Amino acid sequence: MFYDHQQIEKKWQKYWEDNKTYKTSDSTDKPKFYVLDMFPYPSGAGLHVGHPLGYIASDIYARFKRHQGFNVLHPVGYDSFGLPAEQYAIQTGTHPAITTEQNITRYEEQLRKIGFSFDWSREVRTSDASYYKWTQWIFIQLFHSWYNKDSDKAESIETLIKHFEEKGTEGLNANQNEELNFTSEEWKNSSEIKKEEILLNYRLAFRAETTVNWCPALGTVLANDEIKDGKSERGGYPVFQKKMMQWSMRISAYSERLLQGLKTLDWPQPLKDAQEYWIGKSQGAQVRFATENGETIEIFTTRPDTIFGATFMVLAPENPLVQNLTTQEQKTEVDQYIEETSKKTERDRMADVKNVSGAFTGSYAINPFTCKNIPVYISDYVLMGYGTGAVMAVPAHDERDHRFAKKFNLEIIKVVESDVDVQEEAYDSKDSVCVNSDFLNGLNYKDAKSKIIAEIENKGIGHGTTNYRQRDAIFSRQRYWGEPVPIYYKDGMPYTLPNSALPLELPEVEKYLPTEDGDPPLGNAKTFAWDEANQKVVDTDLIDDKTVFPLELSTMPGWAGSSWYFLRYMDPNDDAVFAKKELTDYWGQVDLYIGGSEHATGHLLYSRFWNMFLKDRGYIEQNEPFQKLINQGMILGMSAFVYRIDGTNQYVSKNLIGEYKTQAIHVDVSLLKGTTDELDTEAFKSWRPDYADAEFILEDGKYITGREVEKMSKSKYNVVNPDDICNEYGADGLRLYEMFLGPLEQSKPWNTQGLSGVYGFLKKFWNLYFDGDNFSVSDEEPTKEEYKILHTLIKKVNFDIENFSFNTSVSSFMIAVNELQKLKCNKRNILQPLAVVISPYAPHICEEVWNLLGNNASIEFEPFPTLDESYLIEDEIDYPVSFNGKMKFKIKLAADLGKEEVEKIMMENEDVKRFLGDKSVKNFIFVPKKIINIVI
Ligand code: ANZ
């Protein structure tokens, strides 16, 4: 029977949609299972075959769990705010909402064609006002919260105000920007503005002057993970350091919990390592060094045990102390150096370890342990945002300090033995001991560290401390296409909008560029001011700073909406809460999350942070959002090249290049003939005007292109569109093939040629159910052999899916179907369960045969066939028979025979008699189902 995949797939996709087959109920007795994909940004280019890889894997898993009787939540949505639609708006004037809508329509069409079992009714879009209303609401909750280090969680700002009213700052243990000290009287006597200013110092969403990565070409601030090699990741524009007043999120308050939480997660180790490194916990001490002119320099060190070797100090050029420490003579040099530093990004500063540079301030500090005067320098290798922005330099034991000392001719004193390589960390070994100071002599690293910290505390010049590299996350973007921040300004202080005013909708603007005054694009909006008295958004012209106030003009970063979407899927249409507690309780954690490893230190940290915050404030129960996570590998493209002979419009076929001087040029893979490497030269000529009169040097009448594996990308012309594959081989073919390519986590090249293999398998599977053109399945009882094939497969697929080894399942399907075909098996008791086993991978064809088998309901909720191990038990064992341990021959014996019976049979066996000759048996060794060994 002809396997008409197009007709079958269309039919079932319509059936699923009409019958809402995958709509998930919230009230069932079934146990829950939450399978989530990292939702896509709907780009203009549409999907290529690399995108669905993870989605196919998660879909198989979701379907498998339904067969196992779980209530599965498997949603989809769009991360639909972002730069590309806005850049397009700047170039063309098309509203980003329009571009986004078009792109989503296209994505949805493509996704539906692949037959995913998404509950489409739960779709969310981060750019929908009904969604970002709740992103804004979470922002407001963060604004009205502070981090209490004693209770180790976020609390309402009200508890902080109460503390101030009762005790001022006394006994307060908070995560804050700056350490403040005031009494309850002082608090009570402060003006409203002063109080607001103080509270901003503690809020989890706060404003502070920060050095940011400013990208003038994009007109916005970028996060560190949005920058690659000093350029913006999108567009490759230069990025500069600039000080700006910015919204920030106090993620640093959660550093320790983010670190500890990792231990509870089933995530790939490299991903955990990346987060651990990013958070960057170091234990050491903060020490104050006095200077000659009365200033105090506070430093952070992880190696207080080396303090006897601190022969100079280095400050970050931005350190505010620099002004007071710089002497008149050194001022020009220092100012010039500061100016140079401002041009470098922090990344460049950290990366450039070879070229040390710096300037002397002219001042000296006093080493509190050696009591020697040590010079104070500034250098860009010390960063302002880390520790205290100052270091004690120990050139004998720190590589960067060593280079600096060499360049500026400074003293180098070795204070630790076996730490000679000036390698940080090289010195953790037990036998390293302190030298050169009576105080620490002979002590090892740990003891020296504790002793010196105790002494530092004793002297009252510092204390032991833990530092985290992770900084607070900058939250403002000077862009249009993002969530408006629900804040207005009164007397220069930020106030949140009331919840009743949410969503604060993105206003219309005429231009998507910054205003002439350098305000973000929202500054162009005509209606974007807050009327406090009437509690509504009004025309910007009405701002009088008495009752009508300006609204915040920056928008939220891309990561805001994606930091909580997994919660919205649990209750996507609720207008009263972001998600009802009973539903977040029921769905709990995401049980399986599949997505790319590029989100390691962005999305996956931010969403853990917001999740922990929502838990702290009692809105949800679970501490961690994503219990198990898998990073799918990349599907690589097979780029094709033509070879243009330099200075001509002549192209030489790959194997004839020889002496020609040529340039390899990417050609679109769709210009190749079928699945071969041969170029369709006519199609090539009409591809671009430049190639219209191209000439070719052919081999055997053909132009053979060069092929190379590269990242799949539109710019390399090697993308394969899943729509084309679905048309030709079916969605089932695409699904099976993507899994068949190799282990999920690995990167692997796409090779269209391999598709015919899985397509052949689907046809074979289909034909098991047909006799010629007639559907034909017999009710005859299957043989043991047939059952064995089925149950071997059930066992294998169960194991494979639970271990995310989808590729090996596909090979097992092929083996099973081949064997059944050989046996001409068409028995219902085999073919019916077989369809269920294969259906998570190839749902359309399985629905069709399931239906032909006379079942009316969808195959989706059919219990996964249970394994009957008895079919797998071997009836006969092919025993190797050894004499004195040497294998001589094999013999088939019934599997259930015991030692005595086997020995009896063996003693009468002609071969055994021959090998024995006249010798007698000293020992008869029998290991059931394994070996027979006769000792003579
Ligand atoms: C003395 C010392 C001796 C240091 C030694 C290291 C080795 P991690 O592990 O990353 O926390 N440091 C402190 N603040 C800095 C800043 N703002 N910019 C650049 N470097 C800074 O690194 C902590 C170490 O990095 C600190 O310990 C300090 O140098 C330096 F043999 O102090 B150390």
Residues whose N, C-alpha, C, O or C-beta is under 5 A from the ligand:
A	BS01	ANZ	S282 F300 T301 T302 R303 T306 Y381 V382 L383 M384 Y386 G387 G389 A390 V391 M392 V394 H397 D398 E424
